[in-house]
Amino acid sequence: MDYISTRDASRTPAKFTDILLGGLAPDGGLYLPAEYPQLDDATLTSWRALLAEPEGYAKLAAEVLKLFIDDIPEADIEAIAARAYTTEKFADEDIVPVTPLEEDLYIGHLSEGPTAAFKDMAMQLLGELFEYELSRRGETINILGATSGDTGSAAEYAMRGRDGIRVFMLTPAGRMTPFQQAQMFGLDDPNIFNIALEGVFDDCQDVVKAVSADADFKRENRIGAVNSINWARLMAQVVYYISSWIHVTENNEQKVSFSVPTGNFGDICAGHIARSMGLPIDRLIVATNENDVLDEFFRTGHYRVRSSAETHETSSPSMDISRASNFERFIFDLLGRDGARISDLFGTQVKQGGFSLDAEDAFADAAEKYGFLSATSSHKDRVETIGQCWRDLGVLMDPHTADGVKAAREWAEQVDSPIVCLETALPVKFADTIREALGSEPEVPERFREIMNADRHVADLPNDAEKVKQFILDAIAETPEVSN
């Protein structure tokens, strides 16, 4: 299996273990498989049986990973998946249980992991892959990432205490919920560094890209990525689309749609990849909040990025994003994998405010060929959905998942298949919105009882890539013991 950059017209091939540690391609593009592996009926049938076995999710994950990785021995892939997806780390033996909400609408529970967010599904695997490959090479890595809510804590919990790894995580100062801040800033591990940056998530993401674009700094300091720009994140997420489809269907002819709360287009991009592989997915519903840049594209063909000042601070903060990094991967497929065109669109035109595909025949393919639909949701919608689902159905959900349910219901009559709404996080992470919707506090799971009482460990920095670089250099100098 070879990988290519979305911006490389010559399609220079790379191997999985090389792109695993690097994140962004040298040309600023994102990696994708040169060709998507294709699923057949026999494979789907065998996976259906595999998921029913003890530790079925880990076994399924290993089989999916083998399709994308040919430079790690298969026995090692099986061991890596077995360590990543255990009931010691995840609160349900199914790892990703699927439960009905109402007729033909289901919830795919992605928040059973150690930080109660869907990001755990990929991060636990990344932690194992990183440590494995670094040990094999005798190298170290300094992970630089940005988070609008849950990526940071999931990455830090997956990487804390691992040999050869430091984590530097940028957060938008004051933009995360108190619980999310406590999860991250409460960690006091010598290889974990939290940075609160002035601005919004897009500013944090821009700094990560600016640091990664400094080839000399990146090489000399072994900078890697765990944000969804890292292909391995999406590869891991493909697995739960497959497992959720199996849980909902009885045979391989049945199709399922997915409604996915998204800001950075990573979670739903994994669905696009699963569908491109031949998984029987009908529709992929993009659920956005007031930051509706993606909904606007799928309705109009205009991809219009917003400035920091135009990015709304909402009650579903993990979606407060106006420049969706992973969207480049889908547009690469939509435009026939034209690397030169993608380099122009995302390397030049996005910096100038965006681009439009409304006049191109390919734009119609977004819905007709690739199955995309979209909807947007407001704070009022979230509060009403949370309250109604709790009162009438006895199901409590977080604000992002409520956005997904609202979008699913909006399209339900026009979609000819069951819809699985992918959960984003547990409600406890968003107590203020839950209190507004219900008039009471969400229950705090036992494993999180003391989290709000921990001391905070975070550095405040300006929105300046050079300042972030210096912080990284100082931290490396002060923690030389973090090595392989």
Secondary structure, 3 states (H helix, E strand, C coil): CCEEECCCCCCCCECHHHHHHHCCCCCCCCEEECCCCCCCHHHHHHHHHHHCCCCHHHHHHHHHHHHHCCCCCHHHHHHHHHHHCCCCCCCCCCCCCEEEEECCEEEECCCCCCCCECCHHHHHHHHHHHHHHHHHHCCCEEEEEECCCCHHHHHHHHHCCCCCEEEEEEEECCCCCHHHHHHHHCCCCCCEEEEEECCCHHHHHHHHHHHHHCHHHHHHCCEECCCCCCHHHHHHHHHHHHHHHHHHCCCCCCCEEEEEECCCCHHHHHHHHHHHCCCCEEEEEEEECCCCHHHHHHHHCEEECCCCCCCCCCCCHHHCCCCCCCHHHHHHHHCCCCHHHHHHHHHHHHHHCEEECCCCHHHHHHHHCCCEEEEECCHHHHHHHHHHHHHHHCCCCCHHHHHHHHHHHHHHHHCCCCEEEECCECHHHHHHHHHHHHCCCCCCCHHHCCHHHCCCCCEEECCCHHHHHHHHHHHHHHCCCCCC
